[in-house]
């Protein structure tokens, strides 16, 4: 991974590469070794710290609760109904209004 070009790393495009270069970071190895504070300055906020954590393999997703926070309700549609519903929703009308 350390031999990749900066833009080969997910989340680094041309403009971010330019910002990294201005900060003296030209390789993925230098990015890997950069301190959280330095990357915070490059990104202009907490995203630099989060990016560094992801780069180092830290799972930054918040822990999910064992309790559901929402209730779902699903219905299986009969064949052919889906197209009518998609068209109706695209027109912002309910199927009964069509």
Protein Blocks (a to p, Z undefined) as FASTA:
>chain_A
ZZpcfklpghiafklmmmmmmnopabfklmmmpcfklmmmmnopaklmmmmmmmnopafb
dcddfbdfbdcddddddehklmmmmmmmmnopafklZZ
